[in-house]
Amino acid sequence: MQQATVPESTTFLDRRQAIGGRTDGTVERRQFLASHSSLRPEVKELAEAVDQYKLVHRRRFITYEELFNVMAALGYHK
């Protein structure tokens, strides 16, 4: 029976990213970024506000309540 050989000098390479985001200097892709130019101004403002909220709060998705809070911060009222 043969034994498995283990290299004597194995090193651990930590590939995890820092909490602040990517380490290569690129910006994280946002949901609406590619389509902002074709939106109506008020929709573009909402999309940018949602993207900013997601960046600040480190959220990939937001709840309906968070969306309402973003809209209220923009001045929406019923």
PDB file of N, CA, C and O in Angstrom, chain B, residues numbered from 101:
ATOM      1  N   MET B 101       0.832  -1.171   0.000  1.00  0.00           N
ATOM      2  CA  MET B 101       0.000   0.000   0.000  1.00  0.00           C
ATOM      3  C   MET B 101       0.886   1.247   0.000  1.00  0.00           C
ATOM      4  O   MET B 101       1.803   1.361   0.813  1.00  0.00           O
ATOM      5  N   GLN B 102       0.605   2.193  -0.926  1.00  0.00           N
ATOM      6  CA  GLN B 102       1.394   3.416  -1.020  1.00  0.00           C
ATOM      7  C   GLN B 102       0.778   4.520  -0.163  1.00  0.00           C
ATOM      8  O   GLN B 102      -0.443   4.629  -0.053  1.00  0.00           O
ATOM      9  N   GLN B 103       1.627   5.319   0.428  1.00  0.00           N
ATOM     10  CA  GLN B 103       1.152   6.456   1.199  1.00  0.00           C
ATOM     11  C   GLN B 103       1.142   7.692   0.312  1.00  0.00           C
ATOM     12  O   GLN B 103       1.992   7.852  -0.564  1.00  0.00           O
ATOM     13  N   ALA B 104       0.162   8.569   0.554  1.00  0.00           N
ATOM     14  CA  ALA B 104       0.097   9.824  -0.196  1.00  0.00           C
ATOM     15  C   ALA B 104       1.216  10.743   0.285  1.00  0.00           C
ATOM     16  O   ALA B 104       1.487  10.854   1.480  1.00  0.00           O
ATOM     17  N   THR B 105       1.845  11.387  -0.666  1.00  0.00           N
ATOM     18  CA  THR B 105       2.922  12.311  -0.292  1.00  0.00           C
ATOM     19  C   THR B 105       2.374  13.720  -0.194  1.00  0.00           C
ATOM     20  O   THR B 105       1.599  14.167  -1.039  1.00  0.00           O
ATOM     21  N   VAL B 106       2.786  14.395   0.835  1.00  0.00           N
ATOM     22  CA  VAL B 106       2.366  15.778   1.052  1.00  0.00           C
ATOM     23  C   VAL B 106       3.590  16.659   0.898  1.00  0.00           C
ATOM     24  O   VAL B 106       4.621  16.394   1.517  1.00  0.00           O
ATOM     25  N   PRO B 107       3.498  17.707   0.081  1.00  0.00           N
ATOM     26  CA  PRO B 107       4.647  18.595  -0.064  1.00  0.00           C
ATOM     27  C   PRO B 107       5.036  19.183   1.296  1.00  0.00           C
ATOM     28  O   PRO B 107       4.175  19.528   2.106  1.00  0.00           O
ATOM     29  N   GLU B 108       6.321  19.287   1.526  1.00  0.00           N
ATOM     30  CA  GLU B 108       6.804  19.755   2.815  1.00  0.00           C
ATOM     31  C   GLU B 108       6.534  21.236   3.047  1.00  0.00           C
ATOM     32  O   GLU B 108       6.259  21.639   4.178  1.00  0.00           O
ATOM     33  N   SER B 109       6.605  22.034   2.024  1.00  0.00           N
ATOM     34  CA  SER B 109       6.447  23.482   2.213  1.00  0.00           C
ATOM     35  C   SER B 109       5.149  23.975   1.572  1.00  0.00           C
ATOM     36  O   SER B 109       5.182  24.646   0.541  1.00  0.00           O
ATOM     37  N   THR B 110       4.032  23.650   2.164  1.00  0.00           N
ATOM     38  CA  THR B 110       2.761  24.163   1.673  1.00  0.00           C
ATOM     39  C   THR B 110       2.504  25.511   2.334  1.00  0.00           C
ATOM     40  O   THR B 110       2.646  25.665   3.547  1.00  0.00           O
ATOM     41  N   THR B 111       2.132  26.462   1.526  1.00  0.00           N
ATOM     42  CA  THR B 111       1.835  27.788   2.050  1.00  0.00           C
ATOM     43  C   THR B 111       0.379  28.105   1.784  1.00  0.00           C
ATOM     44  O   THR B 111      -0.196  27.670   0.786  1.00  0.00           O
ATOM     45  N   PHE B 112      -0.201  28.861   2.681  1.00  0.00           N
ATOM     46  CA  PHE B 112      -1.598  29.270   2.557  1.00  0.00           C
ATOM     47  C   PHE B 112      -1.661  30.601   1.836  1.00  0.00           C
ATOM     48  O   PHE B 112      -1.020  31.568   2.250  1.00  0.00           O
ATOM     49  N   LEU B 113      -2.427  30.656   0.762  1.00  0.00           N
ATOM     50  CA  LEU B 113      -2.612  31.886   0.010  1.00  0.00           C
ATOM     51  C   LEU B 113      -4.019  32.395   0.285  1.00  0.00           C
ATOM     52  O   LEU B 113      -4.996  31.800  -0.170  1.00  0.00           O
ATOM     53  N   ASP B 114      -4.128  33.484   1.023  1.00  0.00           N
ATOM     54  CA  ASP B 114      -5.426  34.049   1.401  1.00  0.00           C
ATOM     55  C   ASP B 114      -5.974  34.871   0.243  1.00  0.00           C
ATOM     56  O   ASP B 114      -5.426  35.926  -0.077  1.00  0.00           O
ATOM     57  N   ARG B 115      -7.033  34.410  -0.382  1.00  0.00           N
ATOM     58  CA  ARG B 115      -7.612  35.102  -1.536  1.00  0.00           C
ATOM     59  C   ARG B 115      -8.888  35.850  -1.187  1.00  0.00           C
ATOM     60  O   ARG B 115      -9.562  36.389  -2.065  1.00  0.00           O
ATOM     61  N   ARG B 116      -9.213  35.880   0.092  1.00  0.00           N
ATOM     62  CA  ARG B 116     -10.417  36.608   0.484  1.00  0.00           C
ATOM     63  C   ARG B 116     -10.191  38.089   0.294  1.00  0.00           C
ATOM     64  O   ARG B 116      -9.075  38.592   0.420  1.00  0.00           O
ATOM     65  N   GLN B 117     -11.291  38.785  -0.015  1.00  0.00           N
ATOM     66  CA  GLN B 117     -11.203  40.221  -0.239  1.00  0.00           C
ATOM     67  C   GLN B 117     -11.395  40.953   1.078  1.00  0.00           C
ATOM     68  O   GLN B 117     -12.005  40.439   2.016  1.00  0.00           O
ATOM     69  N   ALA B 118     -10.873  42.136   1.124  1.00  0.00           N
ATOM     70  CA  ALA B 118     -11.060  42.975   2.298  1.00  0.00           C
ATOM     71  C   ALA B 118     -12.525  43.372   2.396  1.00  0.00           C
ATOM     72  O   ALA B 118     -13.257  43.320   1.407  1.00  0.00           O
ATOM     73  N   ILE B 119     -12.945  43.763   3.573  1.00  0.00           N
ATOM     74  CA  ILE B 119     -14.342  44.148   3.791  1.00  0.00           C
ATOM     75  C   ILE B 119     -14.736  45.318   2.906  1.00  0.00           C
ATOM     76  O   ILE B 119     -15.898  45.421   2.511  1.00  0.00           O
ATOM     77  N   GLY B 120     -13.814  46.188   2.590  1.00  0.00           N
ATOM     78  CA  GLY B 120     -14.110  47.369   1.793  1.00  0.00           C
ATOM     79  C   GLY B 120     -14.435  47.095   0.344  1.00  0.00           C
ATOM     80  O   GLY B 120     -14.830  48.025  -0.358  1.00  0.00           O
ATOM     81  N   GLY B 121     -14.296  45.899  -0.140  1.00  0.00           N
ATOM     82  CA  GLY B 121     -14.632  45.606  -1.531  1.00  0.00           C
ATOM     83  C   GLY B 121     -13.485  44.965  -2.262  1.00  0.00           C
ATOM     84  O   GLY B 121     -12.658  44.271  -1.671  1.00  0.00           O
ATOM     85  N   ARG B 122     -13.444  45.201  -3.535  1.00  0.00           N
ATOM     86  CA  ARG B 122     -12.452  44.553  -4.384  1.00  0.00           C
ATOM     87  C   ARG B 122     -11.061  45.104  -4.120  1.00  0.00           C
ATOM     88  O   ARG B 122     -10.887  46.277  -3.789  1.00  0.00           O
ATOM     89  N   THR B 123     -10.082  44.235  -4.273  1.00  0.00           N
ATOM     90  CA  THR B 123      -8.704  44.655  -4.019  1.00  0.00           C
ATOM     91  C   THR B 123      -8.005  45.129  -5.287  1.00  0.00           C
ATOM     92  O   THR B 123      -6.913  45.693  -5.217  1.00  0.00           O
ATOM     93  N   ASP B 124      -8.623  44.906  -6.446  1.00  0.00           N
ATOM     94  CA  ASP B 124      -7.969  45.289  -7.697  1.00  0.00           C
ATOM     95  C   ASP B 124      -8.320  46.708  -8.135  1.00  0.00           C
ATOM     96  O   ASP B 124      -7.914  47.131  -9.217  1.00  0.00           O
ATOM     97  N   GLY B 125      -9.065  47.451  -7.319  1.00  0.00           N
ATOM     98  CA  GLY B 125      -9.379  48.833  -7.621  1.00  0.00           C
ATOM     99  C   GLY B 125     -10.603  49.033  -8.492  1.00  0.00           C
ATOM    100  O   GLY B 125     -10.990  50.176  -8.737  1.00  0.00           O
ATOM    101  N   THR B 126     -11.229  47.963  -8.969  1.00  0.00           N
ATOM    102  CA  THR B 126     -12.417  48.125  -9.793  1.00  0.00           C
ATOM    103  C   THR B 126     -13.632  48.331  -8.907  1.00  0.00           C
ATOM    104  O   THR B 126     -13.642  47.930  -7.743  1.00  0.00           O
ATOM    105  N   VAL B 127     -14.648  48.956  -9.463  1.00  0.00           N
ATOM    106  CA  VAL B 127     -15.868  49.252  -8.730  1.00  0.00           C
ATOM    107  C   VAL B 127     -16.836  48.089  -8.888  1.00  0.00           C
ATOM    108  O   VAL B 127     -16.929  47.480  -9.954  1.00  0.00           O
ATOM    109  N   GLU B 128     -17.545  47.796  -7.828  1.00  0.00           N
ATOM    110  CA  GLU B 128     -18.533  46.723  -7.886  1.00  0.00           C
ATOM    111  C   GLU B 128     -19.644  47.085  -8.856  1.00  0.00           C
ATOM    112  O   GLU B 128     -20.077  48.236  -8.908  1.00  0.00           O
ATOM    113  N   ARG B 129     -20.106  46.106  -9.627  1.00  0.00           N
ATOM    114  CA  ARG B 129     -21.156  46.339 -10.603  1.00  0.00           C
ATOM    115  C   ARG B 129     -22.471  46.620  -9.893  1.00  0.00           C
ATOM    116  O   ARG B 129     -22.830  45.901  -8.961  1.00  0.00           O
ATOM    117  N   ARG B 130     -23.185  47.633 -10.306  1.00  0.00           N
ATOM    118  CA  ARG B 130     -24.462  47.980  -9.700  1.00  0.00           C
ATOM    119  C   ARG B 130     -25.592  47.556 -10.612  1.00  0.00           C
ATOM    120  O   ARG B 130     -25.383  47.343 -11.806  1.00  0.00           O
ATOM    121  N   GLN B 131     -26.780  47.432 -10.065  1.00  0.00           N
ATOM    122  CA  GLN B 131     -27.927  46.916 -10.800  1.00  0.00           C
ATOM    123  C   GLN B 131     -28.322  47.781 -11.995  1.00  0.00           C
ATOM    124  O   GLN B 131     -28.558  47.244 -13.077  1.00  0.00           O
ATOM    125  N   PHE B 132     -28.401  49.086 -11.834  1.00  0.00           N
ATOM    126  CA  PHE B 132     -28.921  49.952 -12.885  1.00  0.00           C
ATOM    127  C   PHE B 132     -27.850  50.689 -13.671  1.00  0.00           C
ATOM    128  O   PHE B 132     -28.177  51.463 -14.572  1.00  0.00           O
ATOM    129  N   LEU B 133     -26.604  50.473 -13.360  1.00  0.00           N
ATOM    130  CA  LEU B 133     -25.530  51.300 -13.901  1.00  0.00           C
ATOM    131  C   LEU B 133     -25.524  51.379 -15.431  1.00  0.00           C
ATOM    132  O   LEU B 133     -25.332  52.460 -15.987  1.00  0.00           O
ATOM    133  N   ALA B 134     -25.728  50.270 -16.106  1.00  0.00           N
ATOM    134  CA  ALA B 134     -25.634  50.253 -17.569  1.00  0.00           C
ATOM    135  C   ALA B 134     -26.828  50.929 -18.235  1.00  0.00           C
ATOM    136  O   ALA B 134     -26.730  51.345 -19.389  1.00  0.00           O
ATOM    137  N   SER B 135     -27.950  51.046 -17.532  1.00  0.00           N
ATOM    138  CA  SER B 135     -29.151  51.544 -18.191  1.00  0.00           C
ATOM    139  C   SER B 135     -29.562  52.943 -17.746  1.00  0.00           C
ATOM    140  O   SER B 135     -30.663  53.377 -18.085  1.00  0.00           O
ATOM    141  N   HIS B 136     -28.735  53.661 -17.010  1.00  0.00           N
ATOM    142  CA  HIS B 136     -29.115  54.989 -16.525  1.00  0.00           C
ATOM    143  C   HIS B 136     -29.378  55.986 -17.636  1.00  0.00           C
ATOM    144  O   HIS B 136     -30.244  56.849 -17.491  1.00  0.00           O
ATOM    145  N   SER B 137     -28.662  55.891 -18.729  1.00  0.00           N
ATOM    146  CA  SER B 137     -28.776  56.909 -19.770  1.00  0.00           C
ATOM    147  C   SER B 137     -30.137  56.925 -20.460  1.00  0.00           C
ATOM    148  O   SER B 137     -30.555  57.972 -20.956  1.00  0.00           O
ATOM    149  N   SER B 138     -30.827  55.810 -20.505  1.00  0.00           N
ATOM    150  CA  SER B 138     -32.095  55.758 -21.230  1.00  0.00           C
ATOM    151  C   SER B 138     -33.309  55.951 -20.328  1.00  0.00           C
ATOM    152  O   SER B 138     -34.441  55.831 -20.796  1.00  0.00           O
ATOM    153  N   LEU B 139     -33.104  56.246 -19.057  1.00  0.00           N
ATOM    154  CA  LEU B 139     -34.207  56.399 -18.122  1.00  0.00           C
ATOM    155  C   LEU B 139     -34.711  57.840 -18.084  1.00  0.00           C
ATOM    156  O   LEU B 139     -33.973  58.785 -18.363  1.00  0.00           O
ATOM    157  N   ARG B 140     -35.991  57.978 -17.729  1.00  0.00           N
ATOM    158  CA  ARG B 140     -36.535  59.317 -17.485  1.00  0.00           C
ATOM    159  C   ARG B 140     -35.782  59.922 -16.296  1.00  0.00           C
ATOM    160  O   ARG B 140     -35.307  59.175 -15.440  1.00  0.00           O
ATOM    161  N   PRO B 141     -35.661  61.227 -16.218  1.00  0.00           N
ATOM    162  CA  PRO B 141     -34.864  61.851 -15.147  1.00  0.00           C
ATOM    163  C   PRO B 141     -35.282  61.426 -13.737  1.00  0.00           C
ATOM    164  O   PRO B 141     -34.423  61.168 -12.893  1.00  0.00           O
ATOM    165  N   GLU B 142     -36.584  61.352 -13.472  1.00  0.00           N
ATOM    166  CA  GLU B 142     -37.039  60.981 -12.131  1.00  0.00           C
ATOM    167  C   GLU B 142     -36.740  59.513 -11.810  1.00  0.00           C
ATOM    168  O   GLU B 142     -36.470  59.170 -10.659  1.00  0.00           O
ATOM    169  N   VAL B 143     -36.790  58.659 -12.817  1.00  0.00           N
ATOM    170  CA  VAL B 143     -36.469  57.243 -12.622  1.00  0.00           C
ATOM    171  C   VAL B 143     -34.958  57.075 -12.441  1.00  0.00           C
ATOM    172  O   VAL B 143     -34.503  56.269 -11.628  1.00  0.00           O
ATOM    173  N   LYS B 144     -34.202  57.838 -13.201  1.00  0.00           N
ATOM    174  CA  LYS B 144     -32.742  57.814 -13.073  1.00  0.00           C
ATOM    175  C   LYS B 144     -32.325  58.251 -11.669  1.00  0.00           C
ATOM    176  O   LYS B 144     -31.421  57.660 -11.077  1.00  0.00           O
ATOM    177  N   GLU B 145     -32.980  59.283 -11.135  1.00  0.00           N
ATOM    178  CA  GLU B 145     -32.688  59.757  -9.786  1.00  0.00           C
ATOM    179  C   GLU B 145     -32.966  58.672  -8.749  1.00  0.00           C
ATOM    180  O   GLU B 145     -32.178  58.478  -7.824  1.00  0.00           O
ATOM    181  N   LEU B 146     -34.090  57.962  -8.903  1.00  0.00           N
ATOM    182  CA  LEU B 146     -34.424  56.870  -7.982  1.00  0.00           C
ATOM    183  C   LEU B 146     -33.401  55.738  -8.090  1.00  0.00           C
ATOM    184  O   LEU B 146     -32.937  55.215  -7.076  1.00  0.00           O
ATOM    185  N   ALA B 147     -33.055  55.365  -9.312  1.00  0.00           N
ATOM    186  CA  ALA B 147     -32.088  54.280  -9.512  1.00  0.00           C
ATOM    187  C   ALA B 147     -30.744  54.613  -8.885  1.00  0.00           C
ATOM    188  O   ALA B 147     -30.126  53.762  -8.245  1.00  0.00           O
ATOM    189  N   GLU B 148     -30.293  55.841  -9.065  1.00  0.00           N
ATOM    190  CA  GLU B 148     -29.017  56.256  -8.476  1.00  0.00           C
ATOM    191  C   GLU B 148     -29.100  56.285  -6.953  1.00  0.00           C
ATOM    192  O   GLU B 148     -28.142  55.918  -6.272  1.00  0.00           O
ATOM    193  N   ALA B 149     -30.242  56.721  -6.413  1.00  0.00           N
ATOM    194  CA  ALA B 149     -30.420  56.761  -4.960  1.00  0.00           C
ATOM    195  C   ALA B 149     -30.435  55.342  -4.378  1.00  0.00           C
ATOM    196  O   ALA B 149     -29.856  55.101  -3.319  1.00  0.00           O
ATOM    197  N   VAL B 150     -31.089  54.413  -5.062  1.00  0.00           N
ATOM    198  CA  VAL B 150     -31.105  53.020  -4.605  1.00  0.00           C
ATOM    199  C   VAL B 150     -29.693  52.437  -4.651  1.00  0.00           C
ATOM    200  O   VAL B 150     -29.269  51.770  -3.707  1.00  0.00           O
ATOM    201  N   ASP B 151     -28.973  52.680  -5.729  1.00  0.00           N
ATOM    202  CA  ASP B 151     -27.601  52.182  -5.833  1.00  0.00           C
ATOM    203  C   ASP B 151     -26.723  52.754  -4.727  1.00  0.00           C
ATOM    204  O   ASP B 151     -25.912  52.038  -4.139  1.00  0.00           O
ATOM    205  N   GLN B 152     -26.884  54.046  -4.443  1.00  0.00           N
ATOM    206  CA  GLN B 152     -26.097  54.680  -3.388  1.00  0.00           C
ATOM    207  C   GLN B 152     -26.448  54.074  -2.027  1.00  0.00           C
ATOM    208  O   GLN B 152     -25.564  53.824  -1.207  1.00  0.00           O
ATOM    209  N   TYR B 153     -27.736  53.841  -1.794  1.00  0.00           N
ATOM    210  CA  TYR B 153     -28.168  53.220  -0.537  1.00  0.00           C
ATOM    211  C   TYR B 153     -27.526  51.839  -0.377  1.00  0.00           C
ATOM    212  O   TYR B 153     -27.039  51.489   0.698  1.00  0.00           O
ATOM    213  N   LYS B 154     -27.535  51.068  -1.458  1.00  0.00           N
ATOM    214  CA  LYS B 154     -26.966  49.721  -1.414  1.00  0.00           C
ATOM    215  C   LYS B 154     -25.467  49.764  -1.146  1.00  0.00           C
ATOM    216  O   LYS B 154     -24.947  48.911  -0.426  1.00  0.00           O
ATOM    217  N   LEU B 155     -24.770  50.735  -1.709  1.00  0.00           N
ATOM    218  CA  LEU B 155     -23.339  50.868  -1.456  1.00  0.00           C
ATOM    219  C   LEU B 155     -23.059  51.248  -0.003  1.00  0.00           C
ATOM    220  O   LEU B 155     -22.201  50.653   0.649  1.00  0.00           O
ATOM    221  N   VAL B 156     -23.784  52.234   0.491  1.00  0.00           N
ATOM    222  CA  VAL B 156     -23.555  52.722   1.850  1.00  0.00           C
ATOM    223  C   VAL B 156     -23.849  51.646   2.882  1.00  0.00           C
ATOM    224  O   VAL B 156     -23.117  51.495   3.861  1.00  0.00           O
ATOM    225  N   HIS B 157     -24.929  50.894   2.658  1.00  0.00           N
ATOM    226  CA  HIS B 157     -25.361  49.890   3.634  1.00  0.00           C
ATOM    227  C   HIS B 157     -24.867  48.481   3.311  1.00  0.00           C
ATOM    228  O   HIS B 157     -25.244  47.509   3.966  1.00  0.00           O
ATOM    229  N   ARG B 158     -24.013  48.392   2.287  1.00  0.00           N
ATOM    230  CA  ARG B 158     -23.434  47.103   1.875  1.00  0.00           C
ATOM    231  C   ARG B 158     -24.507  46.032   1.689  1.00  0.00           C
ATOM    232  O   ARG B 158     -24.433  44.936   2.246  1.00  0.00           O
ATOM    233  N   ARG B 159     -25.497  46.390   0.890  1.00  0.00           N
ATOM    234  CA  ARG B 159     -26.606  45.480   0.621  1.00  0.00           C
ATOM    235  C   ARG B 159     -26.634  45.171  -0.863  1.00  0.00           C
ATOM    236  O   ARG B 159     -26.461  46.066  -1.691  1.00  0.00           O
ATOM    237  N   ARG B 160     -26.848  43.930  -1.198  1.00  0.00           N
ATOM    238  CA  ARG B 160     -26.994  43.566  -2.606  1.00  0.00           C
ATOM    239  C   ARG B 160     -28.445  43.749  -3.046  1.00  0.00           C
ATOM    240  O   ARG B 160     -28.717  44.160  -4.174  1.00  0.00           O
ATOM    241  N   PHE B 161     -29.365  43.442  -2.144  1.00  0.00           N
ATOM    242  CA  PHE B 161     -30.794  43.604  -2.408  1.00  0.00           C
ATOM    243  C   PHE B 161     -31.386  44.398  -1.256  1.00  0.00           C
ATOM    244  O   PHE B 161     -30.871  44.351  -0.139  1.00  0.00           O
ATOM    245  N   ILE B 162     -32.470  45.131  -1.520  1.00  0.00           N
ATOM    246  CA  ILE B 162     -33.119  45.878  -0.458  1.00  0.00           C
ATOM    247  C   ILE B 162     -34.566  45.425  -0.335  1.00  0.00           C
ATOM    248  O   ILE B 162     -35.137  44.871  -1.275  1.00  0.00           O
ATOM    249  N   THR B 163     -35.150  45.664   0.825  1.00  0.00           N
ATOM    250  CA  THR B 163     -36.544  45.300   1.077  1.00  0.00           C
ATOM    251  C   THR B 163     -37.451  46.409   0.555  1.00  0.00           C
ATOM    252  O   THR B 163     -36.980  47.488   0.193  1.00  0.00           O
ATOM    253  N   TYR B 164     -38.746  46.139   0.520  1.00  0.00           N
ATOM    254  CA  TYR B 164     -39.704  47.159   0.103  1.00  0.00           C
ATOM    255  C   TYR B 164     -39.681  48.344   1.059  1.00  0.00           C
ATOM    256  O   TYR B 164     -39.819  49.492   0.636  1.00  0.00           O
ATOM    257  N   GLU B 165     -39.507  48.066   2.342  1.00  0.00           N
ATOM    258  CA  GLU B 165     -39.451  49.145   3.327  1.00  0.00           C
ATOM    259  C   GLU B 165     -38.223  50.026   3.087  1.00  0.00           C
ATOM    260  O   GLU B 165     -38.313  51.250   3.188  1.00  0.00           O
ATOM    261  N   GLU B 166     -37.084  49.419   2.773  1.00  0.00           N
ATOM    262  CA  GLU B 166     -35.889  50.198   2.471  1.00  0.00           C
ATOM    263  C   GLU B 166     -36.080  51.023   1.200  1.00  0.00           C
ATOM    264  O   GLU B 166     -35.634  52.168   1.126  1.00  0.00           O
ATOM    265  N   LEU B 167     -36.743  50.439   0.202  1.00  0.00           N
ATOM    266  CA  LEU B 167     -37.029  51.175  -1.031  1.00  0.00           C
ATOM    267  C   LEU B 167     -37.914  52.371  -0.736  1.00  0.00           C
ATOM    268  O   LEU B 167     -37.688  53.461  -1.259  1.00  0.00           O
ATOM    269  N   PHE B 168     -38.927  52.169   0.105  1.00  0.00           N
ATOM    270  CA  PHE B 168     -39.801  53.280   0.477  1.00  0.00           C
ATOM    271  C   PHE B 168     -39.013  54.367   1.197  1.00  0.00           C
ATOM    272  O   PHE B 168     -39.232  55.555   0.958  1.00  0.00           O
ATOM    273  N   ASN B 169     -38.093  53.967   2.080  1.00  0.00           N
ATOM    274  CA  ASN B 169     -37.272  54.940   2.800  1.00  0.00           C
ATOM    275  C   ASN B 169     -36.415  55.763   1.834  1.00  0.00           C
ATOM    276  O   ASN B 169     -36.240  56.967   2.026  1.00  0.00           O
ATOM    277  N   VAL B 170     -35.888  55.115   0.805  1.00  0.00           N
ATOM    278  CA  VAL B 170     -35.106  55.833  -0.212  1.00  0.00           C
ATOM    279  C   VAL B 170     -36.010  56.820  -0.950  1.00  0.00           C
ATOM    280  O   VAL B 170     -35.636  57.969  -1.184  1.00  0.00           O
ATOM    281  N   MET B 171     -37.196  56.355  -1.308  1.00  0.00           N
ATOM    282  CA  MET B 171     -38.137  57.228  -2.023  1.00  0.00           C
ATOM    283  C   MET B 171     -38.567  58.412  -1.151  1.00  0.00           C
ATOM    284  O   MET B 171     -38.678  59.535  -1.643  1.00  0.00           O
ATOM    285  N   ALA B 172     -38.808  58.166   0.135  1.00  0.00           N
ATOM    286  CA  ALA B 172     -39.191  59.232   1.057  1.00  0.00           C
ATOM    287  C   ALA B 172     -38.062  60.248   1.203  1.00  0.00           C
ATOM    288  O   ALA B 172     -38.308  61.450   1.304  1.00  0.00           O
ATOM    289  N   ALA B 173     -36.812  59.751   1.213  1.00  0.00           N
ATOM    290  CA  ALA B 173     -35.663  60.657   1.305  1.00  0.00           C
ATOM    291  C   ALA B 173     -35.558  61.547   0.066  1.00  0.00           C
ATOM    292  O   ALA B 173     -35.021  62.652   0.135  1.00  0.00           O
ATOM    293  N   LEU B 174     -36.069  61.065  -1.055  1.00  0.00           N
ATOM    294  CA  LEU B 174     -36.075  61.872  -2.286  1.00  0.00           C
ATOM    295  C   LEU B 174     -37.242  62.862  -2.324  1.00  0.00           C
ATOM    296  O   LEU B 174     -37.312  63.705  -3.218  1.00  0.00           O
ATOM    297  N   GLY B 175     -38.158  62.761  -1.356  1.00  0.00           N
ATOM    298  CA  GLY B 175     -39.276  63.688  -1.300  1.00  0.00           C
ATOM    299  C   GLY B 175     -40.620  63.095  -1.683  1.00  0.00           C
ATOM    300  O   GLY B 175     -41.612  63.822  -1.740  1.00  0.00           O
ATOM    301  N   TYR B 176     -40.681  61.802  -1.947  1.00  0.00           N
ATOM    302  CA  TYR B 176     -41.963  61.168  -2.288  1.00  0.00           C
ATOM    303  C   TYR B 176     -42.874  61.185  -1.079  1.00  0.00           C
ATOM    304  O   TYR B 176     -42.445  60.932   0.047  1.00  0.00           O
ATOM    305  N   HIS B 177     -44.150  61.490  -1.329  1.00  0.00           N
ATOM    306  CA  HIS B 177     -45.163  61.350  -0.281  1.00  0.00           C
ATOM    307  C   HIS B 177     -46.477  60.961  -0.943  1.00  0.00           C
ATOM    308  O   HIS B 177     -46.731  61.302  -2.098  1.00  0.00           O
ATOM    309  N   LYS B 178     -47.293  60.256  -0.210  1.00  0.00           N
ATOM    310  CA  LYS B 178     -48.550  59.753  -0.743  1.00  0.00           C
ATOM    311  C   LYS B 178     -49.605  60.814  -0.656  1.00  0.00           C
ATOM    312  O   LYS B 178     -50.745  60.585  -1.058  1.00  0.00           O
TER     313      LYS B 178
END
